[in-house]
């Protein structure tokens, strides 16, 4: 059985839009490329045909992965969320006690992660270290560069 993924309604819509793009636009485009390459003759020495078939395989794999993500998604009911402790979909303001830098992140599912937009995937070491902590708690987290101490300044929705 596949692992359930918690996701927002907008995140699920983004996945569905991406799947529609791949199945309705990209798949027919690759099929046309394969047909054009096949029309050029001997397939055993046709690099265009081989490239198009490889692209088709990669596309089908991506479509399959997206379909699995969509089927196994569970939409998060925001009305059930609290700000008592850090959990998925919370906006967390933290202070790095090593350099006094303050940062704000939204803890999201892996499918919605976008560090540039301040969306931190729940399965990252930092998010895992913050989960369950309260305002004022200090989380000591091991990251590739060593250990960092993060103080929870604020939790919101």
N, CA and C atoms as an extended XYZ file, in Angstrom:
471
Properties=species:S:1:pos:R:3:atomname:S:1:resname:S:1:resid:I:1 pbc="F F F"
N         0.843       -1.186        0.000 N   UNK     1
C         0.000        0.000        0.000 CA  UNK     1
C         0.885        1.244        0.000 C   UNK     1
N         0.489        2.199       -0.807 N   UNK     2
C         1.279        3.430       -0.936 CA  UNK     2
C         1.105        4.310        0.297 C   UNK     2
N         2.094        5.143        0.520 N   UNK     3
C         2.103        6.041        1.667 CA  UNK     3
C         1.189        7.226        1.396 C   UNK     3
N         0.339        7.553        2.367 N   UNK     4
C        -0.548        8.707        2.251 CA  UNK     4
C         0.279        9.982        2.376 C   UNK     4
N        -0.075       10.976        1.570 N   UNK     5
C         0.595       12.266        1.600 CA  UNK     5
C        -0.427       13.325        1.965 C   UNK     5
N        -0.129       14.095        3.011 N   UNK     6
C        -1.020       15.181        3.411 CA  UNK     6
C        -0.686       16.407        2.585 C   UNK     6
N        -1.737       17.030        2.063 N   UNK     7
C        -1.537       18.119        1.111 CA  UNK     7
C        -2.684       19.112        1.234 C   UNK     7
N        -2.439       20.337        0.828 N   UNK     8
C        -3.510       21.330        0.830 CA  UNK     8
C        -4.358       21.150       -0.424 C   UNK     8
N        -5.526       21.747       -0.402 N   UNK     9
C        -6.410       21.665       -1.563 CA  UNK     9
C        -5.753       22.306       -2.788 C   UNK     9
N        -5.074       23.446       -2.582 N   UNK    10
C        -4.413       24.115       -3.710 CA  UNK    10
C        -3.233       23.278       -4.214 C   UNK    10
N        -2.535       22.616       -3.304 N   UNK    11
C        -1.437       21.745       -3.711 CA  UNK    11
C        -1.925       20.586       -4.563 C   UNK    11
N        -3.074       20.019       -4.189 N   UNK    12
C        -3.658       18.929       -4.963 CA  UNK    12
C        -4.092       19.427       -6.339 C   UNK    12
N        -4.659       20.623       -6.392 N   UNK    13
C        -5.056       21.197       -7.681 CA  UNK    13
C        -3.840       21.402       -8.588 C   UNK    13
N        -2.727       21.849       -8.005 N   UNK    14
C        -1.500       22.021       -8.797 CA  UNK    14
C        -1.029       20.694       -9.377 C   UNK    14
N        -1.102       19.634       -8.581 N   UNK    15
C        -0.714       18.312       -9.084 CA  UNK    15
C        -1.632       17.874      -10.224 C   UNK    15
N        -2.923       18.115      -10.074 N   UNK    16
C        -3.889       17.734      -11.120 CA  UNK    16
C        -3.648       18.525      -12.404 C   UNK    16
N        -3.326       19.818      -12.263 N   UNK    17
C        -3.038       20.634      -13.441 CA  UNK    17
C        -1.783       20.145      -14.152 C   UNK    17
N        -0.760       19.787      -13.379 N   UNK    18
C         0.464       19.273      -13.976 CA  UNK    18
C         0.193       17.952      -14.694 C   UNK    18
N        -0.605       17.088      -14.088 N   UNK    19
C        -0.955       15.814      -14.723 CA  UNK    19
C        -1.724       16.050      -16.023 C   UNK    19
N        -2.659       16.979      -16.015 N   UNK    20
C        -3.428       17.296      -17.227 CA  UNK    20
C        -2.506       17.811      -18.327 C   UNK    20
N        -1.546       18.653      -17.968 N   UNK    21
C        -0.572       19.185      -18.939 CA  UNK    21
C         0.216       18.040      -19.573 C   UNK    21
N         0.677       17.126      -18.733 N   UNK    22
C         1.498       16.020      -19.246 CA  UNK    22
C         0.681       15.071      -20.118 C   UNK    22
N        -0.535       14.742      -19.690 N   UNK    23
C        -1.324       13.767      -20.454 CA  UNK    23
C        -1.981       14.367      -21.691 C   UNK    23
N        -2.407       15.625      -21.623 N   UNK    24
C        -3.142       16.214      -22.739 CA  UNK    24
C        -2.271       16.949      -23.753 C   UNK    24
N        -1.083       17.380      -23.341 N   UNK    25
C        -0.236       18.154      -24.248 CA  UNK    25
C         1.079       17.439      -24.539 C   UNK    25
N         1.792       17.069      -23.486 N   UNK    26
C         3.113       16.452      -23.684 CA  UNK    26
C         3.030       15.057      -24.295 C   UNK    26
N         2.101       14.229      -23.833 N   UNK    27
C         1.985       12.858      -24.357 CA  UNK    27
C         1.691       12.856      -25.865 C   UNK    27
N         0.708       13.638      -26.348 N   UNK    28
C         0.467       13.657      -27.795 CA  UNK    28
C         1.659       14.217      -28.587 C   UNK    28
N         2.374       15.190      -28.002 N   UNK    29
C         3.528       15.757      -28.682 CA  UNK    29
C         4.607       14.684      -28.894 C   UNK    29
N         4.864       13.890      -27.874 N   UNK    30
C         5.874       12.830      -27.999 CA  UNK    30
C         5.398       11.755      -28.968 C   UNK    30
N         4.120       11.456      -28.953 N   UNK    31
C         3.582       10.473      -29.906 CA  UNK    31
C         3.798       10.936      -31.344 C   UNK    31
N         3.604       12.237      -31.587 N   UNK    32
C         3.850       12.780      -32.940 CA  UNK    32
C         5.331       12.675      -33.309 C   UNK    32
N         6.210       12.957      -32.324 N   UNK    33
C         7.648       12.848      -32.594 CA  UNK    33
C         8.038       11.416      -32.947 C   UNK    33
N         7.459       10.461      -32.254 N   UNK    34
C         7.741        9.042      -32.549 CA  UNK    34
C         7.243        8.690      -33.942 C   UNK    34
N         6.040        9.143      -34.291 N   UNK    35
C         5.481        8.852      -35.615 CA  UNK    35
C         6.332        9.475      -36.718 C   UNK    35
N         6.783       10.713      -36.506 N   UNK    36
C         7.629       11.380      -37.508 CA  UNK    36
C         8.961       10.646      -37.666 C   UNK    36
N         9.537       10.227      -36.571 N   UNK    37
C        10.812        9.509      -36.624 CA  UNK    37
C        10.636        8.153      -37.299 C   UNK    37
N         9.508        7.489      -37.034 N   UNK    38
C         9.234        6.185      -37.636 CA  UNK    38
C         9.087        6.313      -39.152 C   UNK    38
N         8.525        7.436      -39.597 N   UNK    39
C         8.324        7.656      -41.029 CA  UNK    39
C         9.636        7.857      -41.777 C   UNK    39
N        10.704        8.119      -41.061 N   UNK    40
C        11.991        8.387      -41.702 CA  UNK    40
C        12.745        7.118      -42.096 C   UNK    40
N        12.170        5.967      -41.816 N   UNK    41
C        12.791        4.737      -42.301 CA  UNK    41
C        13.319        3.822      -41.219 C   UNK    41
N        14.474        3.224      -41.491 N   UNK    42
C        15.091        2.186      -40.669 CA  UNK    42
C        15.194        2.622      -39.202 C   UNK    42
N        14.454        1.925      -38.335 N   UNK    43
C        14.420        2.284      -36.922 CA  UNK    43
C        15.689        1.884      -36.175 C   UNK    43
N        16.423        0.914      -36.691 N   UNK    44
C        17.617        0.433      -35.984 CA  UNK    44
C        18.732        1.473      -35.951 C   UNK    44
N        18.720        2.405      -36.894 N   UNK    45
C        19.758        3.435      -36.930 CA  UNK    45
C        19.171        4.844      -36.827 C   UNK    45
N        18.017        4.945      -36.217 N   UNK    46
C        17.304        6.214      -36.152 CA  UNK    46
C        17.418        6.801      -34.740 C   UNK    46
N        18.323        7.758      -34.575 N   UNK    47
C        18.563        8.373      -33.268 CA  UNK    47
C        17.352        9.182      -32.799 C   UNK    47
N        16.649        9.807      -33.731 N   UNK    48
C        15.468       10.586      -33.360 CA  UNK    48
C        14.403        9.684      -32.742 C   UNK    48
N        14.227        8.495      -33.327 N   UNK    49
C        13.251        7.540      -32.827 CA  UNK    49
C        13.643        7.087      -31.414 C   UNK    49
N        14.921        6.753      -31.233 N   UNK    50
C        15.397        6.305      -29.926 CA  UNK    50
C        15.203        7.397      -28.869 C   UNK    50
N        15.521        8.630      -29.228 N   UNK    51
C        15.378        9.748      -28.287 CA  UNK    51
C        13.908        9.970      -27.924 C   UNK    51
N        13.037        9.889      -28.931 N   UNK    52
C        11.608       10.093      -28.688 CA  UNK    52
C        11.037        8.973      -27.815 C   UNK    52
N        11.475        7.738      -28.041 N   UNK    53
C        11.014        6.608      -27.222 CA  UNK    53
C        11.501        6.758      -25.774 C   UNK    53
N        12.729        7.222      -25.606 N   UNK    54
C        13.258        7.428      -24.259 CA  UNK    54
C        12.481        8.543      -23.557 C   UNK    54
N        12.195        9.626      -24.272 N   UNK    55
C        11.418       10.729      -23.713 CA  UNK    55
C        10.015       10.247      -23.334 C   UNK    55
N         9.453        9.365      -24.150 N   UNK    56
C         8.132        8.820      -23.858 CA  UNK    56
C         8.160        8.001      -22.564 C   UNK    56
N         9.193        7.201      -22.401 N   UNK    57
C         9.321        6.397      -21.187 CA  UNK    57
C         9.433        7.262      -19.939 C   UNK    57
N        10.235        8.319      -20.026 N   UNK    58
C        10.393        9.232      -18.886 CA  UNK    58
C         9.083        9.954      -18.572 C   UNK    58
N         8.380       10.366      -19.625 N   UNK    59
C         7.103       11.052      -19.434 CA  UNK    59
C         6.084       10.122      -18.773 C   UNK    59
N         6.004        8.883      -19.248 N   UNK    60
C         5.048        7.933      -18.678 CA  UNK    60
C         5.365        7.647      -17.211 C   UNK    60
N         6.664        7.611      -16.871 N   UNK    61
C         7.058        7.401      -15.490 CA  UNK    61
C         6.610        8.592      -14.626 C   UNK    61
N         6.814        9.799      -15.142 N   UNK    62
C         6.418       11.004      -14.411 CA  UNK    62
C         4.897       11.044      -14.233 C   UNK    62
N         4.160       10.667      -15.265 N   UNK    63
C         2.693       10.627      -15.187 CA  UNK    63
C         2.259        9.624      -14.125 C   UNK    63
N         2.888        8.469      -14.103 N   UNK    64
C         2.553        7.434      -13.128 CA  UNK    64
C         2.815        7.911      -11.699 C   UNK    64
N         3.938        8.584      -11.488 N   UNK    65
C         4.275        9.105      -10.159 CA  UNK    65
C         3.240       10.151       -9.720 C   UNK    65
N         2.872       11.041      -10.634 N   UNK    66
C         1.868       12.062      -10.313 CA  UNK    66
C         0.516       11.429       -9.986 C   UNK    66
N         0.121       10.415      -10.767 N   UNK    67
C        -1.144        9.735      -10.505 CA  UNK    67
C        -1.140        9.099       -9.119 C   UNK    67
N        -0.017        8.477       -8.753 N   UNK    68
C         0.094        7.876       -7.418 CA  UNK    68
C        -0.014        8.936       -6.328 C   UNK    68
N         0.661       10.081       -6.530 N   UNK    69
C         0.596       11.154       -5.539 CA  UNK    69
C        -0.837       11.644       -5.363 C   UNK    69
N        -1.549       11.802       -6.472 N   UNK    70
C        -2.922       12.305       -6.419 CA  UNK    70
C        -3.832       11.305       -5.716 C   UNK    70
N        -3.720       10.047       -6.084 N   UNK    71
C        -4.563        9.014       -5.493 CA  UNK    71
C        -4.315        8.879       -3.991 C   UNK    71
N        -3.073        9.041       -3.572 N   UNK    72
C        -2.716        8.837       -2.171 CA  UNK    72
C        -2.675       10.126       -1.356 C   UNK    72
N        -3.221       11.210       -1.914 N   UNK    73
C        -3.237       12.485       -1.204 CA  UNK    73
C        -4.428       12.564       -0.258 C   UNK    73
N        -4.169       13.125        0.889 N   UNK    74
C        -5.216       13.393        1.865 CA  UNK    74
C        -5.214       14.902        2.093 C   UNK    74
N        -6.346       15.536        1.821 N   UNK    75
C        -6.430       16.984        1.962 CA  UNK    75
C        -6.490       17.343        3.447 C   UNK    75
N        -5.670       18.315        3.822 N   UNK    76
C        -5.589       18.766        5.207 CA  UNK    76
C        -6.749       19.703        5.495 C   UNK    76
N        -7.476       19.413        6.552 N   UNK    77
C        -8.575       20.260        6.988 CA  UNK    77
C        -7.997       21.335        7.901 C   UNK    77
N        -7.871       22.543        7.380 N   UNK    78
C        -7.246       23.629        8.145 CA  UNK    78
C        -8.003       23.956        9.432 C   UNK    78
N        -9.293       23.650        9.483 N   UNK    79
C       -10.054       23.954       10.694 CA  UNK    79
C        -9.625       23.062       11.859 C   UNK    79
N        -8.949       21.965       11.577 N   UNK    80
C        -8.498       21.042       12.620 CA  UNK    80
C        -7.097       21.385       13.133 C   UNK    80
N        -6.445       22.359       12.509 N   UNK    81
C        -5.086       22.716       12.899 CA  UNK    81
C        -5.077       23.676       14.078 C   UNK    81
N        -4.023       23.575       14.864 N   UNK    82
C        -3.855       24.486       15.991 CA  UNK    82
C        -2.473       25.124       15.906 C   UNK    82
N        -2.248       26.079       16.777 N   UNK    83
C        -0.933       26.718       16.832 CA  UNK    83
C        -0.272       26.475       18.184 C   UNK    83
N        -0.746       25.473       18.908 N   UNK    84
C        -0.134       25.125       20.197 CA  UNK    84
C         1.280       24.600       19.999 C   UNK    84
N         1.426       23.730       19.015 N   UNK    85
C         2.735       23.162       18.686 CA  UNK    85
C         2.913       23.207       17.176 C   UNK    85
N         4.149       23.085       16.724 N   UNK    86
C         4.440       23.112       15.291 CA  UNK    86
C         3.906       21.832       14.661 C   UNK    86
N         3.146       22.009       13.577 N   UNK    87
C         2.633       20.885       12.796 CA  UNK    87
C         2.538       21.292       11.338 C   UNK    87
N         2.199       20.326       10.495 N   UNK    88
C         2.103       20.627        9.065 CA  UNK    88
C         1.104       21.761        8.852 C   UNK    88
N         1.391       22.614        7.920 N   UNK    89
C         0.611       23.783        7.508 CA  UNK    89
C         0.734       24.975        8.455 C   UNK    89
N         1.553       24.857        9.494 N   UNK    90
C         1.800       26.012       10.359 CA  UNK    90
C         2.856       26.912        9.727 C   UNK    90
N         2.725       28.192        9.988 N   UNK    91
C         3.758       29.157        9.630 CA  UNK    91
C         4.589       29.346       10.897 C   UNK    91
N         5.875       29.080       10.787 N   UNK    92
C         6.736       29.095       11.961 CA  UNK    92
C         7.827       30.144       11.777 C   UNK    92
N         7.893       31.055       12.742 N   UNK    93
C         8.974       32.049       12.753 CA  UNK    93
C        10.018       31.530       13.734 C   UNK    93
N        11.253       31.375       13.229 N   UNK    94
C        12.319       30.819       14.054 CA  UNK    94
C        13.530       31.741       14.053 C   UNK    94
N        14.344       31.557       15.074 N   UNK    95
C        15.581       32.325       15.178 CA  UNK    95
C        16.724       31.329       15.300 C   UNK    95
N        17.695       31.444       14.393 N   UNK    96
C        18.888       30.614       14.447 CA  UNK    96
C        19.787       31.202       15.529 C   UNK    96
N        19.984       30.457       16.602 N   UNK    97
C        20.759       30.970       17.726 CA  UNK    97
C        22.261       30.994       17.437 C   UNK    97
N        22.683       30.321       16.354 N   UNK    98
C        24.100       30.343       15.967 CA  UNK    98
C        24.491       31.677       15.346 C   UNK    98
N        23.556       32.284       14.576 N   UNK    99
C        23.901       33.542       13.899 CA  UNK    99
C        22.838       34.644       14.092 C   UNK    99
N        21.848       34.377       14.925 N   UNK   100
C        20.760       35.321       15.234 CA  UNK   100
C        19.879       35.690       14.033 C   UNK   100
N        19.935       34.904       12.973 N   UNK   101
C        19.083       35.163       11.811 CA  UNK   101
C        17.664       34.679       12.099 C   UNK   101
N        16.674       35.487       11.713 N   UNK   102
C        15.276       35.104       11.870 CA  UNK   102
C        14.725       34.704       10.509 C   UNK   102
N        13.958       33.617       10.498 N   UNK   103
C        13.381       33.096        9.260 CA  UNK   103
C        11.941       32.690        9.518 C   UNK   103
N        11.136       32.717        8.480 N   UNK   104
C         9.756       32.264        8.581 CA  UNK   104
C         9.516       31.226        7.502 C   UNK   104
N         8.991       30.075        7.910 N   UNK   105
C         8.706       28.979        6.983 CA  UNK   105
C         7.295       28.463        7.214 C   UNK   105
N         6.702       27.984        6.153 N   UNK   106
C         5.458       27.244        6.255 CA  UNK   106
C         5.825       25.773        6.085 C   UNK   106
N         5.393       24.930        7.013 N   UNK   107
C         5.677       23.500        6.938 CA  UNK   107
C         4.626       22.886        6.013 C   UNK   107
N         5.070       22.293        4.911 N   UNK   108
C         4.153       21.749        3.902 CA  UNK   108
C         4.541       20.317        3.543 C   UNK   108
N         3.706       19.682        2.732 N   UNK   109
C         4.022       18.337        2.252 CA  UNK   109
C         5.190       18.400        1.280 C   UNK   109
N         5.793       17.258        1.030 N   UNK   110
C         6.916       17.203        0.094 CA  UNK   110
C         6.516       17.712       -1.285 C   UNK   110
N         5.283       17.435       -1.700 N   UNK   111
C         4.820       17.828       -3.028 CA  UNK   111
C         4.705       19.341       -3.188 C   UNK   111
N         4.544       20.051       -2.090 N   UNK   112
C         4.346       21.502       -2.156 CA  UNK   112
C         5.584       22.299       -1.773 C   UNK   112
N         6.656       21.635       -1.432 N   UNK   113
C         7.861       22.322       -0.943 CA  UNK   113
C         8.431       23.272       -1.993 C   UNK   113
N         8.822       24.452       -1.536 N   UNK   114
C         9.448       25.465       -2.381 CA  UNK   114
C        10.211       26.404       -1.454 C   UNK   114
N        11.471       26.124       -1.255 N   UNK   115
C        12.260       26.872       -0.282 CA  UNK   115
C        12.317       28.359       -0.607 C   UNK   115
N        12.360       28.705       -1.888 N   UNK   116
C        12.403       30.119       -2.273 CA  UNK   116
C        11.138       30.856       -1.847 C   UNK   116
N        10.025       30.121       -1.789 N   UNK   117
C         8.754       30.717       -1.370 CA  UNK   117
C         8.525       30.544        0.132 C   UNK   117
N         9.512       30.009        0.835 N   UNK   118
C         9.392       29.828        2.269 CA  UNK   118
C         8.571       28.623        2.669 C   UNK   118
N         8.427       27.655        1.772 N   UNK   119
C         7.661       26.441        2.053 CA  UNK   119
C         8.643       25.294        2.277 C   UNK   119
N         8.699       24.822        3.496 N   UNK   120
C         9.660       23.814        3.920 CA  UNK   120
C         8.978       22.451        3.980 C   UNK   120
N         9.550       21.464        3.292 N   UNK   121
C         8.977       20.118        3.261 CA  UNK   121
C         9.028       19.483        4.640 C   UNK   121
N         7.968       18.806        4.996 N   UNK   122
C         7.836       18.224        6.316 CA  UNK   122
C         8.888       17.156        6.597 C   UNK   122
N         9.459       16.550        5.562 N   UNK   123
C        10.444       15.485        5.754 CA  UNK   123
C        11.889       15.975        5.774 C   UNK   123
N        12.096       17.289        5.801 N   UNK   124
C        13.460       17.811        5.895 CA  UNK   124
C        13.903       17.750        7.361 C   UNK   124
N        15.213       17.701        7.593 N   UNK   125
C        15.690       17.650        8.978 CA  UNK   125
C        15.198       18.822        9.834 C   UNK   125
N        15.159       20.014        9.259 N   UNK   126
C        14.712       21.182       10.034 CA  UNK   126
C        13.244       21.047       10.419 C   UNK   126
N        12.390       20.705        9.461 N   UNK   127
C        10.961       20.567        9.761 CA  UNK   127
C        10.726       19.458       10.782 C   UNK   127
N        11.413       18.336       10.615 N   UNK   128
C        11.264       17.235       11.572 CA  UNK   128
C        11.670       17.670       12.976 C   UNK   128
N        12.720       18.480       13.050 N   UNK   129
C        13.185       18.958       14.349 CA  UNK   129
C        12.244       19.953       14.991 C   UNK   129
N        11.463       20.658       14.184 N   UNK   130
C        10.537       21.661       14.706 CA  UNK   130
C         9.192       21.072       15.112 C   UNK   130
N         8.800       19.965       14.492 N   UNK   131
C         7.491       19.372       14.757 CA  UNK   131
C         7.304       19.076       16.240 C   UNK   131
N         6.151       19.464       16.757 N   UNK   132
C         5.818       19.195       18.142 CA  UNK   132
C         6.357       20.216       19.141 C   UNK   132
N         7.182       21.139       18.691 N   UNK   133
C         7.758       22.153       19.585 CA  UNK   133
C         6.757       23.294       19.789 C   UNK   133
N         6.914       24.002       20.922 N   UNK   134
C         6.051       25.136       21.269 CA  UNK   134
C         6.837       26.434       21.163 C   UNK   134
N         6.112       27.547       21.190 N   UNK   135
C         6.767       28.853       21.185 CA  UNK   135
C         7.683       28.936       22.404 C   UNK   135
N         8.911       29.370       22.167 N   UNK   136
C         9.899       29.468       23.230 CA  UNK   136
C        10.825       28.261       23.313 C   UNK   136
N        10.403       27.123       22.724 N   UNK   137
C        11.256       25.931       22.725 CA  UNK   137
C        12.458       26.145       21.827 C   UNK   137
N        13.536       25.439       22.146 N   UNK   138
C        14.735       25.471       21.314 CA  UNK   138
C        14.943       24.079       20.747 C   UNK   138
N        15.011       24.010       19.428 N   UNK   139
C        15.221       22.741       18.742 CA  UNK   139
C        16.677       22.656       18.321 C   UNK   139
N        17.324       21.575       18.722 N   UNK   140
C        18.701       21.336       18.285 CA  UNK   140
C        18.629       20.331       17.147 C   UNK   140
N        19.026       20.764       15.960 N   UNK   141
C        18.826       19.967       14.748 CA  UNK   141
C        20.158       19.700       14.072 C   UNK   141
N        20.345       18.450       13.668 N   UNK   142
C        21.546       18.085       12.932 CA  UNK   142
C        21.286       18.279       11.445 C   UNK   142
N        22.103       19.109       10.828 N   UNK   143
C        22.034       19.378        9.393 CA  UNK   143
C        23.393       19.021        8.794 C   UNK   143
N        23.512       19.002        7.470 N   UNK   144
C        24.801       18.637        6.860 CA  UNK   144
C        25.998       19.438        7.374 C   UNK   144
N        25.791       20.693        7.771 N   UNK   145
C        26.893       21.527        8.256 CA  UNK   145
C        27.160       21.369        9.752 C   UNK   145
N        26.450       20.472       10.412 N   UNK   146
C        26.626       20.278       11.849 CA  UNK   146
C        25.310       20.438       12.577 C   UNK   146
N        25.376       20.939       13.791 N   UNK   147
C        24.159       21.136       14.594 CA  UNK   147
C        23.813       22.618       14.649 C   UNK   147
N        22.512       22.876       14.555 N   UNK   148
C        22.041       24.251       14.714 CA  UNK   148
C        20.980       24.278       15.813 C   UNK   148
N        20.880       25.407       16.482 N   UNK   149
C        19.852       25.600       17.500 CA  UNK   149
C        18.885       26.642       16.982 C   UNK   149
N        17.620       26.248       16.941 N   UNK   150
C        16.575       27.136       16.452 CA  UNK   150
C        15.556       27.376       17.560 C   UNK   150
N        15.284       28.653       17.830 N   UNK   151
C        14.278       29.007       18.820 CA  UNK   151
C        12.969       29.301       18.099 C   UNK   151
N        11.885       28.735       18.582 N   UNK   152
C        10.564       28.972       17.998 CA  UNK   152
C        10.066       30.315       18.545 C   UNK   152
N         9.890       31.283       17.662 N   UNK   153
C         9.440       32.611       18.073 CA  UNK   153
C         7.917       32.767       17.961 C   UNK   153
N         7.343       32.125       16.937 N   UNK   154
C         5.915       32.327       16.680 CA  UNK   154
C         5.397       31.162       15.843 C   UNK   154
N         4.168       30.754       16.110 N   UNK   155
C         3.476       29.714       15.322 CA  UNK   155
C         2.136       30.283       14.918 C   UNK   155
N         1.826       30.255       13.633 N   UNK   156
C         0.539       30.764       13.162 CA  UNK   156
C         0.021       29.905       12.015 C   UNK   156
N        -1.173       30.221       11.570 N   UNK   157
C        -1.790       29.485       10.453 CA  UNK   157
C        -1.766       30.301        9.174 C   UNK   157
